[in-house]
Structure formats: structure tokens, C-alpha cells
């Protein structure tokens, strides 16, 4: 193992799932903030991160390829890289967990336990673990009498993915009570923006890309969805880790709730040549949309999430840049 030795802040982050959409943006922002970053992922090619950062910035990242369940390797990274914060994003998405529940639990549940056990073994070194739960721990809006739905509402996961994430929230609370490990679980809704290219709810982002390339595209869901731009999501993860509260809360996340038909109209306004080419299925995303994010805003300070019209515009601009650079096909 090696130390980068060029961090300016004295804060050292281990980011798991660093090659994913949120992970790539988290790494980008941490590097730009002057923090030390170990990017841990089973993938060894920085595809998404490579689209976001210059070579100079990429050279400041310590990329490590490894399995999320390799506890000895992860403990070694935390110790030898002087890790002070962990942002745990590694996991399989809903379709993968449905197709292979054993693998889904191995990665999403046991992988999270591995992170907490590794932090426990390096007691006193890591100040906080910010980990990805999911809006999928809550059921559809109609299952709840009171709306907006608070953080402490009863979980009603409609898929194994949500059940696994709920298990992680409970495990985090046990590690706080028994071991004093600070953590924050965040429940991202439907995340969109550059780099979001996998999973059912990637449809809005893939529709923007298809529209820009003159292609037809069918979004795999319909009805209303709680849409949050990736930049808001990643900044919340970083801010929660740095706050390191004396507890282990789980927080809802709220972007903008709008209908898929409205999303398509916005895309057509941004890219007029796409009119009539973007369609959608009727199945709904089985998780709550009308949630309260007051707990998150109380912890990290008030903020106003980017609205879909602006976020879609930023995504279009990013993809156009890639087209000019011949990096999008």
C-alpha cells in the first residue's frame, strides 16, 4: 500500500463503490476540496471518474481494486492510509438483488457489516461512516397516513433491495449503541445526472443521453418520482460524514417530486429534436416520494435542492461536452 502524501486538508476518505455514479462524483468533489481519497471498487478502470476529472486530479487519487467483503484488506487500508472518514456506497441495485438475492445480501448487507467491523477494528481512527441506504426502505406514499413522511416512519420495503438497506440502518444503530461508531445513513431517491447509467431509475438520465444522440428511448417507469440531482446527493454524503453526529441517524432525501410525463416535456424543451422519441412504461417506482428531509437539513444546514429543469439542463450540457470531445457514443 502507498500513501499519496499530497492532501491539503488532513482529512482522509475511503470511498467504497467509488466507480459508480454517486461514488465518482463524491471522489471528484473530495479531490477538489483538497482531501485525501482512497477510491475502492471491484472495478479497476476509472471510466466515470475519467470523464469528470483531469489527469492531474486523477493522479491524486489512490485507486484500489478489491472486494467489499475482504475485511483484512479494508482494515489495512484504513490503518495504512490514515483514513478518518468512510463514505460507503458499494452495493448492488434492485434488479441485481432480485435476480440473485444471495449475492445481493452478500454485497449489500455483509459488505456493510464488513465496513463497520473494519472501522471497529481501527477504533478511534475513523470519525464517521456515511453510507448509502435508500428511499426504498419506505413503501409507496399511499401506505402512509401522514405526509410528508418523516425519517422515523415505519419501513415498508417492497423489494429485497429495500429490505437489505433497512437491515443496514438497524445494524448501524447497533454499532453506535454497542461500539460508539458514528454513522449517517442517507436514503437517496431517484438519482439522475451525468454518470447515472445503471438500474431501473437511471431511465431519466439515459433518456437525456438518447435524446441528445437522436435516439428513441423508453423510460422504464411512470407516474410520480422523487428526483434528485447527483450533485445534491454527493454533497449531502460528504457533509454528513464531516458533521459526524454523536448518533447513527437515517435521513430521507428530497429533490423534486414530478411526473415522468413532465420530465419528458422538460427533455423535449431542452432538446427539441427529441419530441415524440421519448416514451415510458406505466409501472411505478415502489418507494415513497412525499418525504420530509427536515432531519438532513437540520444536520448539515438548510439547502434548496436543484430542480429537475435545471438539473436536466446541466446534464444536457455535460453530455454535449462529451460529444464535442468524442467521448459519448
ROTIZA-463611 format. One record per residue: residue number from 1; residue in one letter; x, y, z of N, C-alpha, C in turn. Coordinates in steps of 0.02 Angstrom, whole numbers. Each point is the difference from the previous one (the first is absolute). Example, Ala and Ser with C-alpha at 12.3 -4.5 7.8 and 13.67 -1.06 7.14 Angstrom:
BEGIN
{1; A; {660; -284; 390}; {-45; 59; 0}; {45; 60; 0}}
{2; S; {-18; 53; -36}; {42; 59; 3}; {-39; 55; 37}}
This chain:
BEGIN
{1; X; {42; -60; 0}; {-42; 60; 0}; {43; 62; 0}}
{2; X; {-29; 55; -22}; {39; 61; -6}; {-40; 59; 27}}
{3; X; {35; 50; 19}; {-32; 62; 21}; {12; 53; -53}}
{4; X; {-53; 39; -13}; {6; 51; -53}; {44; 58; 23}}
{5; X; {-10; 21; 63}; {44; 51; 28}; {-11; 70; -28}}
{6; X; {-54; 11; -39}; {-10; 67; -28}; {-67; 30; 20}}
{7; X; {-30; -25; 54}; {-63; 27; 22}; {11; 66; 37}}
{8; X; {-46; 45; -9}; {8; 66; 30}; {-40; 8; 63}}
{9; X; {-54; -38; 9}; {-46; 12; 56}; {16; -39; 62}}
{10; X; {38; -54; -6}; {11; -44; 57}; {-56; -49; 11}}
{11; X; {-51; 2; -42}; {-56; -47; 3}; {10; -53; -54}}
{12; X; {-9; -63; 19}; {13; -56; -46}; {-63; -43; -6}}
{13; X; {-25; -7; -60}; {-63; -35; -12}; {11; -66; -35}}
{14; X; {-34; -52; 23}; {-7; -62; -37}; {-70; 1; -31}}
{15; X; {-3; -4; -66}; {-64; -1; -35}; {-8; -68; -32}}
{16; X; {-50; -39; 23}; {-13; -64; -31}; {-53; 9; -55}}
{17; X; {3; -44; -50}; {-44; 11; -58}; {18; 63; -37}}
{18; X; {64; 15; 0}; {24; 65; -25}; {-7; 7; -75}}
{19; X; {-9; -56; -36}; {-5; 5; -73}; {-72; 8; -23}}
{20; X; {-48; -1; 46}; {-70; 10; -18}; {-16; 73; -12}}
{21; X; {-63; 14; -14}; {-20; 69; -15}; {12; 46; 59}}
{22; X; {-32; -14; 57}; {8; 44; 58}; {73; -2; 24}}
{23; X; {30; -60; 1}; {69; -6; 22}; {48; 42; -40}}
{24; X; {-9; 1; -66}; {44; 39; -43}; {-4; 74; 16}}
{25; X; {-61; 24; 10}; {-8; 71; 16}; {24; 16; 70}}
{26; X; {-9; -47; 48}; {28; 10; 66}; {75; 8; -3}}
{27; X; {33; -45; -36}; {73; 2; -7}; {21; 66; -32}}
{28; X; {-33; 20; -53}; {16; 63; -34}; {-2; 59; 49}}
{29; X; {-55; 4; 38}; {-7; 56; 46}; {51; -2; 56}}
{30; X; {14; -59; 27}; {49; -5; 54}; {70; 22; -24}}
{31; X; {18; -21; -60}; {65; 20; -28}; {3; 76; -8}}
{32; X; {-54; 29; -27}; {-1; 72; -10}; {0; 38; 67}}
{33; X; {-24; -32; 53}; {1; 31; 67}; {67; -7; 35}}
{34; X; {46; -39; -31}; {66; -8; 29}; {7; -56; 49}}
{35; X; {-48; -47; 1}; {3; -56; 45}; {37; -59; -32}}
{36; X; {28; -43; 42}; {30; -62; -24}; {-55; -50; -15}}
{37; X; {7; -38; -55}; {-53; -47; -20}; {30; -67; -20}}
{38; X; {-26; -53; 31}; {11; -68; -24}; {-65; -22; -32}}
{39; X; {2; -13; -65}; {-59; -20; -39}; {-1; -76; -6}}
{40; X; {-46; -32; 36}; {-2; -73; 5}; {-59; -27; -40}}
{41; X; {14; -48; -44}; {-54; -26; -42}; {24; -66; -30}}
{42; X; {-48; -43; -18}; {17; -63; -33}; {22; 12; -72}}
{43; X; {-20; 59; -28}; {22; 19; -67}; {69; 33; 6}}
{44; X; {41; -11; -51}; {67; 29; 3}; {13; 55; -52}}
{45; X; {-51; 15; -41}; {9; 53; -50}; {-43; 60; 20}}
{46; X; {30; 59; 6}; {-38; 60; 20}; {-40; 29; -58}}
{47; X; {-52; -36; -22}; {-38; 21; -59}; {-39; 65; 15}}
{48; X; {-44; -2; 49}; {-40; 60; 15}; {43; 56; 28}}
{49; X; {44; -17; 48}; {43; 51; 29}; {43; 31; -54}}
{50; X; {21; -40; -49}; {42; 25; -54}; {-34; 52; -43}}
{51; X; {-67; -1; -1}; {-37; 51; -37}; {-9; 64; 40}}
{52; X; {12; -4; 65}; {-13; 57; 44}; {62; 41; 17}}
{53; X; {59; -34; 1}; {60; 32; 27}; {56; 4; -52}}
{54; X; {43; 47; 11}; {60; 6; -42}; {51; -53; 22}}
{55; X; {50; -11; -41}; {52; -48; 17}; {37; 21; 63}}
{56; X; {8; 66; 10}; {34; 24; 60}; {-39; -19; 62}}
{57; X; {-66; 8; -3}; {-42; -19; 57}; {-1; -76; 9}}
{58; X; {-4; -37; -55}; {-1; -73; 4}; {64; -26; 34}}
{59; X; {55; 34; -11}; {64; -23; 28}; {1; 7; 76}}
{60; X; {-46; 39; 28}; {-1; 10; 73}; {-44; -52; 35}}
{61; X; {-33; -44; -38}; {-44; -50; 29}; {37; -66; 7}}
{62; X; {-6; -31; 57}; {27; -68; 9}; {-55; -49; -18}}
{63; X; {3; -28; -60}; {-49; -50; -22}; {20; -69; 27}}
{64; X; {-48; -33; 31}; {13; -67; 26}; {-57; -46; -24}}
{65; X; {20; -55; -31}; {-50; -49; -22}; {-6; -54; 54}}
{66; X; {-62; -14; 21}; {-9; -50; 52}; {-73; -16; 12}}
{67; X; {-11; -55; 35}; {-67; -23; 16}; {-23; 33; 65}}
{68; X; {-64; 18; 2}; {-26; 36; 59}; {-1; -46; 61}}
{69; X; {4; -65; -8}; {-1; -46; 57}; {70; -21; 23}}
{70; X; {52; 29; -28}; {69; -17; 20}; {19; 43; 60}}
{71; X; {-19; -24; 59}; {7; 42; 60}; {73; 14; 18}}
{72; X; {44; -47; -9}; {70; 12; 17}; {31; 53; -45}}
{73; X; {-16; -3; -64}; {25; 50; -47}; {-26; 69; 17}}
{74; X; {-65; 4; 17}; {-30; 65; 16}; {28; 27; 65}}
{75; X; {9; -43; 50}; {31; 23; 63}; {70; 27; -14}}
{76; X; {37; -34; -43}; {67; 24; -17}; {-1; 67; -33}}
{77; X; {-48; 11; -45}; {-7; 65; -34}; {-14; 55; 51}}
{78; X; {-47; -13; 45}; {-18; 51; 50}; {60; 18; 42}}
{79; X; {37; -49; 22}; {58; 13; 43}; {57; 34; -39}}
{80; X; {19; -29; -56}; {59; 23; -36}; {-10; 65; -37}}
{81; X; {-62; 14; -18}; {-15; 63; -36}; {-25; 54; 47}}
{82; X; {1; -14; 65}; {-22; 49; 51}; {-70; 26; -14}}
{83; X; {-46; -45; -17}; {-68; 18; -18}; {-36; 29; 61}}
{84; X; {-31; 58; -8}; {-38; 32; 53}; {-75; 1; -12}}
{85; X; {-21; -11; -63}; {-71; -1; -17}; {-11; -55; -53}}
{86; X; {-57; -34; 5}; {-18; -50; -50}; {-67; 20; -31}}
{87; X; {-2; 2; -67}; {-63; 8; -35}; {-12; -66; -37}}
{88; X; {-49; -37; 25}; {-12; -69; -23}; {-58; -1; -50}}
{89; X; {17; -10; -63}; {-50; 1; -54}; {-3; -65; -38}}
{90; X; {44; -47; 14}; {2; -63; -37}; {-65; -38; 10}}
{91; X; {-28; -27; -53}; {-62; -39; 6}; {-28; -18; -68}}
{92; X; {-43; -50; 1}; {-36; -20; -60}; {-69; 33; -1}}
{93; X; {-25; 14; -60}; {-64; 35; -7}; {-58; -49; 1}}
{94; X; {-61; 29; -3}; {-61; -39; 7}; {-5; -59; -48}}
{95; X; {12; 9; -66}; {-7; -58; -45}; {50; -55; 16}}
{96; X; {61; 18; 20}; {51; -50; 16}; {-19; -39; 64}}
{97; X; {-27; 35; 49}; {-21; -33; 62}; {-59; -47; -12}}
{98; X; {-44; 19; -45}; {-56; -43; -17}; {23; -61; -38}}
{99; X; {47; 9; -46}; {23; -56; -41}; {43; -49; 40}}
{100; X; {37; 26; 49}; {44; -43; 40}; {-1; 24; 72}}
{101; X; {-51; -20; 38}; {-7; 25; 69}; {60; -16; 45}}
{102; X; {31; -59; -9}; {56; -18; 43}; {59; 47; -13}}
{103; X; {14; 12; -63}; {54; 46; -16}; {-18; 71; 23}}
{104; X; {-64; 19; -8}; {-21; 66; 22}; {11; 10; 74}}
{105; X; {-18; -51; 40}; {10; 5; 72}; {75; -2; 18}}
{106; X; {38; -39; -38}; {72; -4; 13}; {33; 67; -9}}
{107; X; {-18; 35; -53}; {31; 65; -14}; {-31; 55; 44}}
{108; X; {-67; 4; 0}; {-33; 57; 32}; {-2; -4; 76}}
{109; X; {-10; -60; 26}; {-5; -7; 73}; {68; -19; 31}}
{110; X; {28; -56; -23}; {64; -21; 28}; {55; 50; -15}}
{111; X; {-3; 31; -59}; {50; 51; -17}; {-2; 59; 47}}
{112; X; {-61; 20; 20}; {-7; 55; 48}; {25; -21; 69}}
{113; X; {-16; -61; 20}; {27; -26; 64}; {76; -1; -1}}
{114; X; {29; -17; -58}; {73; -1; -7}; {29; 69; 14}}
{115; X; {-32; 52; -28}; {24; 69; 11}; {-3; 17; 74}}
{116; X; {-55; -14; 33}; {-6; 18; 70}; {49; -41; 43}}
{117; X; {10; -63; -17}; {48; -40; 38}; {72; 25; -10}}
{118; X; {15; 22; -61}; {67; 27; -13}; {10; 65; 38}}
{119; X; {-51; 43; 2}; {4; 62; 38}; {7; -16; 75}}
{120; X; {-37; -49; 23}; {5; -21; 70}; {71; -23; 18}}
{121; X; {31; -37; -47}; {68; -25; 12}; {51; 56; 2}}
{122; X; {-16; 56; -32}; {44; 59; 0}; {-29; 53; 46}}
{123; X; {-20; -23; 58}; {-37; 42; 48}; {32; 67; 13}}
{124; X; {-41; 53; -5}; {24; 67; 15}; {30; 36; -59}}
{125; X; {13; -35; -55}; {32; 32; -57}; {-51; 32; -47}}
{126; X; {-54; -37; -16}; {-51; 25; -46}; {-52; 39; 39}}
{127; X; {-12; 62; -20}; {-46; 43; 36}; {-73; -13; -18}}
{128; X; {-13; -22; -62}; {-70; -11; -20}; {-2; -44; -62}}
{129; X; {-53; -39; -5}; {-17; -38; -60}; {-64; 28; -29}}
{130; X; {2; 28; -60}; {-60; 20; -35}; {-14; -53; -53}}
{131; X; {-58; -32; 5}; {-13; -57; -44}; {-66; 9; -38}}
{132; X; {-4; -35; -56}; {-60; 5; -42}; {-52; -50; 22}}
{133; X; {-53; 27; 30}; {-61; -39; 8}; {-40; 12; -64}}
{134; X; {-65; 7; 4}; {-39; 12; -61}; {-70; 23; 19}}
{135; X; {-29; 40; -44}; {-71; 17; 8}; {-44; -62; -4}}
{136; X; {28; -55; -25}; {-38; -62; -7}; {-14; -34; 67}}
{137; X; {27; 25; 56}; {-19; -28; 65}; {-71; 18; 17}}
{138; X; {-26; 53; -30}; {-69; 22; 11}; {-43; -25; -58}}
{139; X; {-62; -15; 14}; {-46; -22; -52}; {-31; 58; -38}}
{140; X; {-46; -14; -45}; {-34; 54; -39}; {-36; 48; 46}}
{141; X; {-10; 60; -25}; {-31; 54; 39}; {-67; -21; 30}}
{142; X; {-41; -38; -37}; {-67; -16; 23}; {0; -47; 60}}
{143; X; {58; -29; 17}; {5; -43; 59}; {5; 40; 65}}
{144; X; {7; 66; -6}; {11; 42; 59}; {-57; 50; 8}}
{145; X; {-26; 5; 61}; {-54; 46; 14}; {23; 72; 2}}
{146; X; {60; 12; 26}; {26; 68; 8}; {53; 14; -53}}
{147; X; {-8; 57; -33}; {50; 22; -49}; {12; 75; 8}}
{148; X; {63; 24; -8}; {59; -38; -22}; {21; -53; 51}}
{149; X; {29; -53; -26}; {18; -58; 41}; {65; 14; 36}}
{150; X; {0; -6; 67}; {61; 17; 38}; {52; -56; -2}}
{151; X; {59; 16; 23}; {55; -49; 2}; {-19; -62; 40}}
{152; X; {-36; 10; 55}; {-14; -55; 45}; {-62; -41; -18}}
{153; X; {-30; 13; -58}; {-59; -38; -21}; {17; -74; -6}}
{154; X; {-50; -41; 10}; {10; -73; -3}; {24; -21; -70}}
{155; X; {52; -40; -3}; {24; -24; -65}; {-49; -50; -31}}
{156; X; {-11; 7; -65}; {-42; -48; -36}; {35; -15; -66}}
{157; X; {59; -31; 1}; {36; -12; -63}; {-40; -47; -44}}
{158; X; {-2; 15; -64}; {-39; -38; -49}; {44; -47; -40}}
{159; X; {64; -1; 13}; {47; -43; -36}; {56; -20; 46}}
{160; X; {36; -52; -18}; {57; -22; 41}; {52; 55; 8}}
{161; X; {10; 39; -53}; {49; 55; 5}; {-16; 45; 59}}
{162; X; {-63; 21; 6}; {-20; 43; 55}; {6; -35; 67}}
{163; X; {-16; -65; 2}; {7; -38; 62}; {73; -4; 22}}
{164; X; {45; -10; -48}; {71; -2; 16}; {23; 67; 29}}
{165; X; {-22; 54; -31}; {20; 67; 22}; {-28; 15; 70}}
{166; X; {-60; -24; 14}; {-29; 10; 66}; {41; -38; 53}}
{167; X; {22; -60; -17}; {43; -38; 45}; {63; 38; 16}}
{168; X; {28; 33; -50}; {61; 40; 12}; {-12; 57; 48}}
{169; X; {-58; 32; -5}; {-16; 55; 46}; {-2; -26; 72}}
{170; X; {-32; -57; 10}; {-4; -28; 68}; {69; -21; 25}}
{171; X; {40; -29; -45}; {67; -20; 20}; {41; 60; 21}}
{172; X; {-6; 55; -37}; {38; 61; 16}; {-18; 25; 70}}
{173; X; {-64; -4; 18}; {-21; 22; 66}; {28; -44; 55}}
{174; X; {6; -65; -14}; {30; -45; 49}; {73; 16; 10}}
{175; X; {35; 14; -55}; {71; 17; 5}; {9; 66; 39}}
{176; X; {-47; 45; -4}; {4; 62; 39}; {-11; -16; 74}}
{177; X; {-53; -38; 15}; {-15; -14; 70}; {54; -42; 34}}
{178; X; {26; -50; -35}; {47; -46; 31}; {73; 19; -8}}
{179; X; {16; 35; -55}; {70; 14; -15}; {16; 74; -5}}
{180; X; {-51; 43; 1}; {11; 72; -4}; {23; 23; -69}}
{181; X; {-17; -38; -53}; {19; 19; -68}; {-52; 49; -28}}
{182; X; {22; 59; -14}; {-44; 51; -29}; {-15; -18; -73}}
{183; X; {-62; 10; -21}; {-16; -13; -70}; {-62; 41; -19}}
{184; X; {-8; 8; -65}; {-60; 31; -28}; {-21; -41; -61}}
{185; X; {-62; -23; 0}; {-28; -35; -58}; {-43; 48; -41}}
{186; X; {16; 6; -63}; {-40; 44; -44}; {-42; -42; -47}}
{187; X; {-60; 23; -14}; {-48; -37; -41}; {-11; 36; -66}}
{188; X; {46; -8; -48}; {-9; 33; -65}; {-64; -23; -34}}
{189; X; {-36; 45; -33}; {-59; -18; -39}; {22; -21; -70}}
{190; X; {-35; 25; -51}; {20; -13; -69}; {55; 50; -19}}
{191; X; {61; -23; -3}; {57; 44; -14}; {10; 5; -75}}
{192; X; {11; 61; -25}; {13; 9; -71}; {58; 48; -9}}
{193; X; {28; -1; -61}; {56; 44; -16}; {55; -39; -33}}
{194; X; {53; 33; -23}; {55; -33; -34}; {29; -58; 40}}
{195; X; {10; -55; -33}; {28; -59; 32}; {-53; -50; 23}}
{196; X; {-63; 21; 2}; {-54; -47; 21}; {-20; -40; -61}}
{197; X; {25; -61; -5}; {-12; -40; -61}; {-19; -72; 15}}
{198; X; {-14; -16; 64}; {-18; -68; 18}; {-61; 1; 46}}
{199; X; {-42; -53; -6}; {-57; -6; 44}; {-64; 27; -32}}
{200; X; {-57; -23; 26}; {-65; 20; -27}; {-8; 76; 1}}
{201; X; {19; 32; 56}; {-13; 71; 6}; {52; 44; -34}}
{202; X; {45; -31; -38}; {46; 39; -42}; {-35; 26; -62}}
{203; X; {-64; -18; -9}; {-35; 15; -62}; {-1; 73; -20}}
{204; X; {-9; 45; 49}; {-3; 71; -17}; {66; 24; -30}}
{205; X; {55; -21; 29}; {66; 20; -26}; {13; -31; -68}}
{206; X; {-16; -64; -7}; {11; -33; -64}; {-45; 29; -54}}
{207; X; {-58; 25; 19}; {-44; 32; -49}; {31; 65; -25}}
{208; X; {32; 38; 44}; {33; 62; -21}; {57; -16; -48}}
{209; X; {39; -51; 16}; {55; -19; -44}; {-26; -23; -67}}
{210; X; {-52; -41; -1}; {-29; -24; -63}; {-27; 58; -41}}
{211; X; {-33; 47; 34}; {-28; 58; -36}; {54; 40; -34}}
{212; X; {56; 10; 34}; {55; 38; -28}; {31; -35; -60}}
{213; X; {-1; -67; 2}; {29; -39; -55}; {-51; -15; -55}}
{214; X; {-61; 28; 6}; {-51; -10; -51}; {-31; -69; 1}}
{215; X; {2; -33; 57}; {-26; -68; 5}; {-67; -1; 36}}
{216; X; {-38; -54; -12}; {-61; -11; 39}; {18; -33; 66}}
{217; X; {-43; 11; 51}; {14; -30; 64}; {-65; -7; 40}}
{218; X; {-6; -57; 35}; {-58; -12; 42}; {22; -2; 74}}
{219; X; {-23; 48; 39}; {14; 1; 71}; {-39; -57; 33}}
{220; X; {33; -36; 44}; {-29; -62; 27}; {-49; 8; 56}}
{221; X; {-23; 61; 14}; {-49; 10; 53}; {-44; 60; -18}}
{222; X; {-56; 6; 36}; {-46; 55; -12}; {-24; 30; 65}}
{223; X; {-49; 45; -5}; {-26; 32; 59}; {48; 50; 31}}
{224; X; {-11; 16; 64}; {42; 48; 34}; {63; -33; 27}}
{225; X; {52; 39; 6}; {63; -24; 29}; {34; 59; 34}}
{226; X; {35; -16; 55}; {40; 48; 36}; {69; 2; -33}}
{227; X; {13; 52; -38}; {60; 4; -41}; {51; 47; 33}}
{228; X; {61; -26; 10}; {52; 42; 30}; {63; -1; -42}}
{229; X; {26; 59; -15}; {59; 7; -42}; {61; -26; 38}}
{230; X; {45; -34; -36}; {56; -34; 31}; {44; 48; 41}}
{231; X; {6; 62; -21}; {42; 48; 36}; {-26; 13; 71}}
{232; X; {-67; 4; 7}; {-29; 8; 67}; {12; -62; 43}}
{233; X; {-5; -58; -31}; {8; -63; 37}; {71; -6; 27}}
{234; X; {49; 9; -43}; {70; -10; 21}; {19; 51; 54}}
{235; X; {-23; 62; -7}; {18; 50; 49}; {-30; -16; 69}}
{236; X; {-58; -32; 0}; {-30; -20; 63}; {41; -55; 33}}
{237; X; {25; -47; -39}; {42; -53; 29}; {63; 29; 32}}
{238; X; {33; 45; -36}; {61; 29; 26}; {-14; 41; 63}}
{239; X; {-53; 41; -3}; {-16; 43; 57}; {-18; -41; 61}}
{240; X; {-37; -54; -9}; {-19; -42; 57}; {61; -33; 31}}
{241; X; {45; -24; -42}; {61; -31; 27}; {39; 50; 42}}
{242; X; {8; 60; -25}; {39; 50; 35}; {-34; 24; 64}}
{243; X; {-67; -2; 2}; {-36; 19; 61}; {10; -51; 56}}
{244; X; {5; -65; -18}; {13; -54; 48}; {-42; 8; 63}}
{245; X; {-66; -6; -5}; {-42; 10; 60}; {10; -55; 52}}
{246; X; {-14; 17; 62}; {5; -49; 55}; {-61; -45; 0}}
{247; X; {-9; -39; -53}; {-58; -44; -7}; {8; -39; -64}}
{248; X; {-55; -33; -21}; {1; -37; -63}; {-67; 9; -35}}
{249; X; {-15; 62; -20}; {-66; 13; -31}; {-3; -24; -72}}
{250; X; {-62; -7; -24}; {-13; -13; -71}; {-46; 55; -25}}
{251; X; {16; 29; -57}; {-36; 58; -24}; {-31; -11; -69}}
{252; X; {-62; 24; -7}; {-30; 5; -66}; {36; 53; -41}}
{253; X; {-6; -6; -66}; {27; 51; -45}; {-56; 21; -47}}
{254; X; {-5; 64; -12}; {-54; 28; -41}; {29; 46; -54}}
{255; X; {-15; -17; -62}; {18; 43; -56}; {-61; 37; -23}}
{256; X; {-28; -21; -57}; {-63; 28; -26}; {-44; -58; -21}}
{257; X; {-61; 0; 24}; {-48; -52; -19}; {-38; 24; -61}}
{258; X; {6; -37; -55}; {-36; 17; -61}; {-15; -62; -40}}
{259; X; {-48; 7; -46}; {-23; -55; -40}; {48; -12; -58}}
{260; X; {6; -63; -21}; {45; -17; -55}; {-20; 38; -64}}
{261; X; {-64; 11; -10}; {-22; 38; -59}; {30; 70; 1}}
{262; X; {4; 31; 59}; {30; 66; 6}; {75; -4; -14}}
{263; X; {33; -53; 24}; {71; -8; -15}; {11; -2; -75}}
{264; X; {-42; -37; -35}; {8; -6; -73}; {-10; 68; -33}}
{265; X; {-50; 39; 24}; {-11; 66; -29}; {62; 45; 10}}
{266; X; {31; -5; 58}; {60; 40; 13}; {56; -21; -47}}
{267; X; {10; -65; -10}; {51; -24; -45}; {-13; 25; -71}}
{268; X; {-63; -1; -21}; {-17; 24; -67}; {11; 75; -8}}
{269; X; {-9; 37; 54}; {15; 72; -2}; {74; 12; -7}}
{270; X; {40; -40; 35}; {73; 8; -3}; {27; -25; -67}}
{271; X; {-30; -52; -28}; {23; -29; -63}; {-61; -8; -45}}
{272; X; {-21; 53; -35}; {-61; -3; -41}; {-3; -56; -51}}
{273; X; {58; -21; -24}; {1; -54; -50}; {-22; -67; 28}}
{274; X; {-8; -4; 66}; {-19; -63; 32}; {-75; -9; 7}}
{275; X; {-39; 48; -22}; {-73; -3; 9}; {-27; -64; -30}}
{276; X; {-39; -36; 41}; {-31; -62; -22}; {44; -61; 4}}
{277; X; {63; 9; 16}; {47; -57; 1}; {8; -32; 69}}
{278; X; {-20; 38; 52}; {8; -26; 69}; {-68; -22; 26}}
{279; X; {-7; -62; 20}; {-61; -27; 27}; {14; -30; 69}}
{280; X; {-50; -30; 30}; {11; -31; 65}; {-50; -57; 12}}
{281; X; {18; -45; 45}; {-44; -53; 22}; {-45; 28; 56}}
{282; X; {-50; -39; 20}; {-47; 24; 51}; {19; -22; 70}}
{283; X; {43; -51; 8}; {15; -23; 67}; {32; 56; 41}}
{284; X; {-17; 1; 64}; {24; 54; 44}; {59; -23; 41}}
{285; X; {39; 48; 22}; {56; -15; 45}; {-30; -11; 69}}
{286; X; {12; -60; 28}; {-33; -19; 63}; {37; 26; 61}}
{287; X; {2; 65; 7}; {26; 30; 61}; {-32; 68; 10}}
{288; X; {4; 25; 60}; {-33; 63; 17}; {31; 59; -38}}
{289; X; {-43; 46; -20}; {22; 61; -33}; {-8; 61; 46}}
{290; X; {-57; 2; 36}; {-17; 59; 39}; {31; -5; 70}}
{291; X; {65; 6; 2}; {37; -8; 63}; {22; 68; 27}}
{292; X; {15; 1; 64}; {29; 59; 32}; {75; -9; 7}}
{293; X; {37; 51; -19}; {73; -2; 8}; {23; 49; 55}}
{294; X; {-45; 14; 46}; {16; 49; 52}; {57; -24; 45}}
{295; X; {5; -65; 11}; {54; -26; 42}; {68; 12; -31}}
{296; X; {5; -13; -65}; {62; 11; -36}; {19; 74; 0}}
{297; X; {-50; 42; -14}; {14; 72; -3}; {19; 27; 69}}
{298; X; {-27; -29; 52}; {18; 22; 67}; {73; -18; 15}}
{299; X; {24; -58; -24}; {68; -20; 13}; {51; 41; -39}}
{300; X; {-11; 8; -65}; {52; 30; -42}; {-15; 73; -19}}
{301; X; {-58; 25; 21}; {-17; 69; -16}; {-50; 4; -56}}
{302; X; {-41; 52; -3}; {-52; 5; -51}; {30; 7; -70}}
{303; X; {-32; -32; -47}; {20; 5; -71}; {-61; -10; -44}}
{304; X; {5; 22; -62}; {-55; -6; -48}; {22; -47; -56}}
{305; X; {-30; -60; -3}; {20; -48; -52}; {-10; 28; -70}}
{306; X; {44; -19; -45}; {-5; 20; -70}; {-64; -29; -29}}
{307; X; {-39; 42; -35}; {-61; -23; -31}; {15; -36; -66}}
{308; X; {-47; -42; -22}; {14; -44; -57}; {16; 40; -63}}
{309; X; {-33; 56; -11}; {14; 39; -60}; {73; 22; -3}}
{310; X; {26; 23; 57}; {70; 20; 2}; {46; -60; -3}}
{311; X; {-16; -52; 36}; {42; -60; 0}; {3; -33; -69}}
{312; X; {-57; -2; -34}; {-1; -27; -68}; {43; 42; -46}}
{313; X; {-3; 66; 8}; {41; 44; -41}; {74; -11; 12}}
{314; X; {20; -9; 63}; {70; -13; 16}; {22; -67; -30}}
{315; X; {-45; -49; 1}; {16; -65; -29}; {8; 5; -75}}
{316; X; {-44; 37; -33}; {6; 10; -72}; {66; 34; -17}}
{317; X; {18; 51; 38}; {63; 35; -12}; {60; -47; 7}}
{318; X; {-3; -43; 51}; {55; -47; 11}; {6; -49; -59}}
{319; X; {-56; -27; -21}; {1; -48; -56}; {23; 34; -65}}
{320; X; {-20; 63; -10}; {22; 36; -60}; {76; 8; 0}}
{321; X; {27; 13; 59}; {73; 6; 6}; {33; -66; -20}}
{322; X; {-29; -56; 24}; {28; -65; -18}; {-4; -13; -74}}
{323; X; {-55; 22; -30}; {-7; -8; -73}; {54; 38; -36}}
{324; X; {12; 62; 21}; {52; 40; -32}; {68; -33; 8}}
{325; X; {12; -32; 57}; {64; -33; 13}; {2; -71; -27}}
{326; X; {-54; -19; -35}; {-5; -68; -29}; {6; -54; 54}}
{327; X; {-30; 14; 58}; {1; -49; 54}; {-70; -30; 13}}
{328; X; {-49; 18; -41}; {-67; -26; 9}; {-24; -30; -66}}
{329; X; {-21; -63; 4}; {-26; -32; -61}; {-59; -45; 18}}
